[in-house]
Amino acid sequence: MRAFIIAVCIFALGGCNVVDTLREGFTHSRAVSAKLETTLGLKSFVGFNSMSGTLTSVTVTFDGLPEKASLLEISAASRQAMLSELKQVPQKIVISFAADA
């Protein structure tokens, strides 16, 4: 019975494109992160927030502070990476930096 319920859930999720949306979001997240690492030399995590199919915000969290780039350069590189890798332009871009405690 449990396997049947899981199969029904997987079928239902597949039918409404949730799985494809998650897979596509993960692919775009990695692409934006890779482009930023190439441009700025620092790893990042890119997360998406959407509502009703509209990309409301993209959050970029850098693993530390890039030493050779100003905040304006980081912002411009982030915006450019998103424009080149995403199908939609987000309403907001949130940029943050993680620091060791």
Buried (B, 14 or more C-beta within 10 A) or exposed (E): EEEEEEEEEEEEBEEEEEEEBEEEBEEBBEBBBBBBBEBBEBBBEBEBBBEEEEBEBBBBBBBEEBEEBEEEEBBEBBBEBBEEBBEBEBEEBEBEBEEEE
